[in-house]
Amino acid sequence: MNLSPVEQLFTLFNETAVILQEELSCTYLEALAETGENLFHGSILQEEVSELTEKRLKKQYSVIEFGKFSKEEFRKAYQLVILKGMKENVQPNHQMTPDTVGMLIGYLVQKFINKPSFRLLDPAVGTGNLLTTVLNQLSNKVDSIGVEIDDLLIKLAYVNANLQEHPIQLFNQDSLEPLFIDPVNAVIADLPIGFYPNDVRAADYKLKADEGYSYSHHLFIEQSVRHTVPGGYLFFVVPNGLFESDQAPKLKEFFRENVIVQGLLQLPTAMFKNKAAAKSILILQRQGEGVQAPKQAMLVDLPSLSNAVEMDRILTRIEKWFQENKR
């Protein structure tokens, strides 16, 4: 049976990760990062592996000719093995943005940003799947930056970027601490939802809570706006109840003073476990000289993304919105 390119890579990632997991007595995801490093460097980097294991790994790696695989094939295969590892060791902060959402954000970035080159930030980069999904759709020259606090996720993102040959600058830190980066033209993020436990740090933000813990997703929005050039765009995956929480009045005031809402695309509820978990894509533009609000914000209730006829109709509507609102 002929395996597809993605299946070939998945099998290789999976089998060599299992070998290293057993040899190094580590988690599957840690072993996956190790095997990814080996593949990128073309050698076995783990000095503690036995001679027999080294031979087994070299034999497995030699079967695959890496030059024949595309960036997207690497990304999809790597994503699948990460998902396998996440199912085995579930952690609340280890979530991956669905491919369809990444494709939509990539499409929107293309439509809003008409520059031959620009700077792009993902302040919640995770394993790098959303960022590389977007980069693989762009023909522009993009200087991209990812920030992630989780040591394991940032290592997986680093390997992900290397295998796809994306020169992404990665920072392993709390994204709400000071970011020593130049302003960017665009931000993409699947925002971490919940409370931010560091009250001292939160005190530096306008969107801090008056009492109790602040919402981390509100602080991420403010931090992202701070690091975006005037006129730059921000594309966030947000909870549908973003403007309904007890801290929403502050958020609305922050929006009025700092950004223009360009659009809100509500994702199909069928994508989520329940209605309460449903999300949307929020499109903002930082205010600045010459920046004008659209005649009407792009408001879209997306159908099932597998419904080709309905999706074509919606995309036609979006194209019409761009013709009417963007010069």
C-alpha positions as CSV (number, residue, x, y, z in Angstrom):
1,M,0.0,0.0,0.0
2,N,1.4,3.4,-1.0
3,L,1.4,5.9,1.9
4,S,0.8,9.6,1.3
5,P,3.7,11.9,2.0
6,V,2.1,13.0,5.2
7,E,1.6,9.4,6.3
8,Q,5.2,8.6,5.5
9,L,6.4,11.5,7.7
10,F,3.9,10.7,10.5
11,T,5.1,7.1,10.6
12,L,8.8,8.2,10.7
13,F,8.1,10.8,13.4
14,N,6.0,8.4,15.5
15,E,8.2,5.3,15.3
16,T,11.5,7.2,16.0
17,A,9.8,9.2,18.9
18,V,8.7,5.9,20.5
19,I,12.3,4.5,20.2
20,L,13.7,7.7,21.9
21,Q,10.9,7.7,24.5
22,E,11.9,4.3,25.7
23,E,15.6,4.9,25.5
24,L,15.6,8.3,27.2
25,S,12.7,7.6,29.7
26,C,11.0,10.8,28.7
27,T,7.5,11.7,27.5
28,Y,6.4,11.1,23.9
29,L,6.4,14.9,23.1
30,E,9.9,15.4,24.5
31,A,11.1,12.4,22.4
32,L,9.3,13.9,19.4
33,A,11.2,17.2,19.8
34,E,14.5,15.1,20.0
35,T,13.8,13.1,16.9
36,G,12.8,16.4,15.0
37,E,16.2,17.8,16.0
38,N,18.0,14.7,14.7
39,L,16.1,14.9,11.4
40,F,16.9,18.6,10.9
41,H,20.6,18.2,11.8
42,G,21.0,14.9,9.9
43,S,22.7,13.2,12.9
44,I,21.9,11.6,16.2
45,L,22.3,14.3,18.8
46,Q,21.5,12.3,22.0
47,E,24.9,11.1,23.4
48,E,23.2,8.9,26.0
49,V,21.6,6.5,23.4
50,S,23.0,3.0,23.0
51,E,24.9,2.0,19.9
52,L,22.0,-0.4,18.9
53,T,19.4,2.5,19.3
54,E,21.6,4.8,17.2
55,K,21.7,2.2,14.4
56,R,17.9,1.7,14.6
57,L,17.4,5.4,14.3
58,K,19.8,5.9,11.4
59,K,18.1,3.1,9.5
60,Q,14.7,4.7,10.0
61,Y,15.9,8.2,9.0
62,S,17.7,6.9,5.9
63,V,14.5,5.6,4.4
64,I,13.1,9.1,3.9
65,E,14.4,11.6,1.3
66,F,13.6,14.9,3.0
67,G,14.0,17.2,0.0
68,K,10.9,15.8,-1.7
69,F,8.5,16.9,1.0
70,S,6.8,20.3,1.0
71,K,6.5,22.7,4.0
72,E,2.8,21.9,4.4
73,E,3.5,18.1,4.4
74,F,6.0,18.5,7.2
75,R,3.6,20.8,9.1
76,K,0.6,18.4,8.8
77,A,2.6,15.3,9.8
78,Y,4.3,17.1,12.7
79,Q,0.9,18.4,13.8
80,L,-0.6,14.9,13.8
81,V,2.2,13.4,16.0
82,I,1.9,16.3,18.4
83,L,-1.8,15.8,18.7
84,K,-1.1,12.1,19.4
85,G,1.3,13.1,22.2
86,M,-1.2,15.6,23.6
87,K,-3.9,13.0,23.9
88,E,-1.6,10.8,25.9
89,N,-0.6,13.6,28.3
90,V,-3.5,16.2,28.4
91,Q,-2.6,19.6,29.8
92,P,-5.0,22.6,29.6
93,N,-2.4,24.9,28.0
94,H,-1.5,22.3,25.4
95,Q,-4.2,23.0,22.8
96,M,-3.7,23.3,19.0
97,T,-5.6,25.7,16.7
98,P,-7.6,23.7,14.1
99,D,-6.2,23.8,10.6
100,T,-9.3,25.3,9.1
101,V,-9.0,28.3,11.5
102,G,-5.3,28.7,10.6
103,M,-6.2,28.7,6.9
104,L,-8.9,31.4,7.5
105,I,-6.5,33.6,9.4
106,G,-3.9,33.2,6.7
107,Y,-6.5,34.2,4.1
108,L,-7.4,37.3,6.1
109,V,-3.8,38.3,6.7
110,Q,-3.3,38.1,2.9
111,K,-6.4,40.3,2.2
112,F,-5.6,43.0,4.8
113,I,-1.9,43.4,4.4
114,N,-0.7,44.5,1.0
115,K,3.0,44.8,1.6
116,P,5.8,42.9,-0.1
117,S,7.4,42.4,3.3
118,F,6.2,42.8,6.9
119,R,6.7,41.8,10.5
120,L,4.4,39.2,12.1
121,L,4.1,38.3,15.8
122,D,2.3,35.4,17.5
123,P,2.5,36.1,21.3
124,A,1.0,32.6,22.2
125,V,2.9,30.6,19.6
126,G,2.6,27.2,21.3
127,T,3.9,24.5,19.0
128,G,4.1,27.0,16.1
129,N,1.2,25.3,14.1
130,L,-0.9,28.4,13.7
131,L,2.1,30.6,12.8
132,T,3.5,28.2,10.2
133,T,0.0,27.5,8.8
134,V,-0.3,31.2,8.0
135,L,3.3,31.6,6.8
136,N,2.8,28.7,4.3
137,Q,0.0,30.7,2.7
138,L,1.9,33.9,2.3
139,S,4.1,34.9,-0.7
140,N,5.3,38.0,1.1
141,K,8.7,38.2,2.8
142,V,7.8,37.9,6.5
143,D,10.0,38.4,9.6
144,S,8.1,36.3,12.1
145,I,8.3,36.2,15.9
146,G,6.8,33.7,18.4
147,V,6.6,34.0,22.2
148,E,5.8,31.0,24.4
149,I,6.2,30.4,28.2
150,D,6.1,26.6,28.1
151,D,9.5,25.1,27.6
152,L,8.3,22.0,25.8
153,L,6.0,23.8,23.5
154,I,8.7,26.3,22.4
155,K,11.1,23.4,21.7
156,L,8.4,21.8,19.5
157,A,7.9,25.1,17.8
158,Y,11.6,25.5,17.2
159,V,11.8,22.0,15.6
160,N,8.6,22.8,13.6
161,A,10.1,26.0,12.2
162,N,13.4,24.3,11.3
163,L,11.8,21.3,9.5
164,Q,9.7,23.8,7.4
165,E,12.7,26.1,6.9
166,H,11.0,29.1,8.4
167,P,13.5,31.5,10.1
168,I,11.2,32.4,13.1
169,Q,12.6,34.3,16.1
170,L,11.4,32.4,19.2
171,F,11.3,33.7,22.7
172,N,10.8,31.4,25.7
173,Q,9.2,33.8,28.2
174,D,5.9,35.0,29.7
175,S,4.4,37.1,26.9
176,L,3.0,39.5,29.4
177,E,6.4,40.4,30.7
178,P,8.2,43.2,28.7
179,L,8.9,42.0,25.1
180,F,12.1,43.3,23.6
181,I,11.0,43.3,20.0
182,D,10.6,46.0,17.4
183,P,7.0,46.9,16.5
184,V,5.2,44.5,14.1
185,N,2.8,45.1,11.2
186,A,0.5,42.2,12.2
187,V,-0.3,40.0,15.2
188,I,-2.0,36.6,15.1
189,A,-3.0,34.6,18.2
190,D,-5.3,31.9,19.5
191,L,-5.6,33.7,22.8
192,P,-5.0,31.8,26.0
193,I,-8.3,32.1,27.9
194,G,-8.5,32.4,31.7
195,F,-7.1,34.4,34.6
196,Y,-3.5,35.7,34.8
197,P,-2.0,34.9,38.2
198,N,0.7,37.6,38.4
199,D,-1.1,40.6,39.9
200,V,2.2,42.6,40.1
201,R,2.7,42.2,36.3
202,A,-1.0,42.8,35.5
203,A,-0.8,46.2,37.3
204,D,1.2,47.6,34.3
205,Y,-1.8,47.1,32.1
206,K,-4.9,49.3,31.5
207,L,-7.0,46.1,31.2
208,K,-6.1,44.9,34.7
209,A,-9.0,43.9,36.9
210,D,-10.2,46.4,39.5
211,E,-10.5,43.5,41.9
212,G,-9.2,39.9,41.8
213,Y,-7.3,38.3,38.9
214,S,-7.2,39.9,35.5
215,Y,-8.2,38.0,32.3
216,S,-5.1,36.8,30.5
217,H,-6.8,37.1,27.1
218,H,-7.5,40.8,27.8
219,L,-3.9,41.5,28.8
220,F,-2.7,39.6,25.7
221,I,-4.8,41.9,23.5
222,E,-3.4,45.0,25.2
223,Q,0.2,43.7,24.9
224,S,-0.3,42.9,21.3
225,V,-1.7,46.3,20.5
226,R,1.3,47.9,22.3
227,H,3.7,46.1,19.9
228,T,1.8,46.8,16.7
229,V,2.6,49.8,14.5
230,P,-0.1,52.4,14.0
231,G,-2.4,51.1,11.2
232,G,-1.2,47.5,11.8
233,Y,-3.7,44.6,12.1
234,L,-4.4,42.0,14.8
235,F,-6.2,38.7,14.2
236,F,-7.3,37.0,17.4
237,V,-9.2,33.8,18.1
238,V,-11.5,34.9,20.9
239,P,-14.3,33.4,23.0
240,N,-17.8,34.4,21.7
241,G,-18.5,35.9,25.2
242,L,-15.6,38.3,25.0
243,F,-17.8,41.4,25.4
244,E,-20.1,39.8,28.0
245,S,-17.8,39.3,31.0
246,D,-17.7,41.4,34.1
247,Q,-14.5,43.0,32.8
248,A,-15.9,43.7,29.3
249,P,-16.7,47.5,29.9
250,K,-12.9,48.2,30.4
251,L,-12.2,46.2,27.2
252,K,-14.7,48.2,25.2
253,E,-13.2,51.4,26.4
254,F,-9.7,50.2,25.5
255,F,-11.0,49.4,22.0
256,R,-12.6,52.8,21.6
257,E,-9.3,54.5,22.5
258,N,-6.8,52.3,20.7
259,V,-8.2,50.2,17.8
260,I,-10.8,49.9,15.1
261,V,-12.8,46.7,14.9
262,Q,-12.5,45.7,11.2
263,G,-14.4,42.4,11.5
264,L,-15.7,39.5,13.5
265,L,-16.1,36.0,12.0
266,Q,-18.1,33.6,14.2
267,L,-16.8,30.1,13.8
268,P,-19.3,27.2,13.4
269,T,-20.4,26.0,16.9
270,A,-20.1,22.4,15.6
271,M,-16.3,22.9,15.8
272,F,-16.5,23.1,19.6
273,K,-17.5,20.7,22.4
274,N,-20.4,23.0,23.4
275,K,-21.8,26.4,22.7
276,A,-20.1,27.9,25.7
277,A,-16.7,27.0,24.2
278,A,-17.4,28.5,20.8
279,K,-15.0,31.1,19.4
280,S,-14.7,33.8,16.7
281,I,-11.9,35.5,14.7
282,L,-11.7,39.1,15.8
283,I,-9.9,41.5,13.4
284,L,-8.6,44.8,14.8
285,Q,-6.6,47.6,13.4
286,R,-4.5,49.9,15.6
287,Q,-5.5,53.5,15.4
288,G,-3.1,55.9,13.8
289,E,-2.8,58.9,11.4
290,G,-4.9,58.3,8.3
291,V,-6.5,55.1,9.6
292,Q,-10.2,55.1,8.9
293,A,-12.9,52.8,10.2
294,P,-14.7,50.7,7.5
295,K,-18.2,51.8,6.5
296,Q,-19.4,48.7,8.3
297,A,-17.4,46.1,10.1
298,M,-17.2,42.7,8.5
299,L,-19.7,40.6,10.5
300,V,-19.8,36.9,9.3
301,D,-21.5,33.9,10.8
302,L,-19.5,31.1,9.2
303,P,-21.3,27.9,8.1
304,S,-19.8,24.5,8.5
305,L,-16.4,24.8,6.9
306,S,-17.0,21.5,5.1
307,N,-20.1,22.9,3.3
308,A,-18.3,24.1,0.1
309,V,-21.4,25.8,-1.4
310,E,-22.1,27.9,1.7
311,M,-18.4,28.7,2.2
312,D,-18.1,29.9,-1.4
313,R,-21.1,32.2,-0.8
314,I,-19.5,33.6,2.4
315,L,-16.1,34.1,0.7
316,T,-17.9,36.0,-2.1
317,R,-19.5,38.2,0.6
318,I,-16.1,38.8,2.2
319,E,-14.5,39.7,-1.2
320,K,-17.3,42.2,-1.8
321,W,-16.7,43.7,1.7
322,F,-13.0,44.3,0.7
323,Q,-14.0,45.9,-2.5
324,E,-16.3,48.3,-0.7
325,N,-14.1,49.1,2.3
326,K,-10.5,48.7,1.3
327,R,-8.8,51.0,-1.2
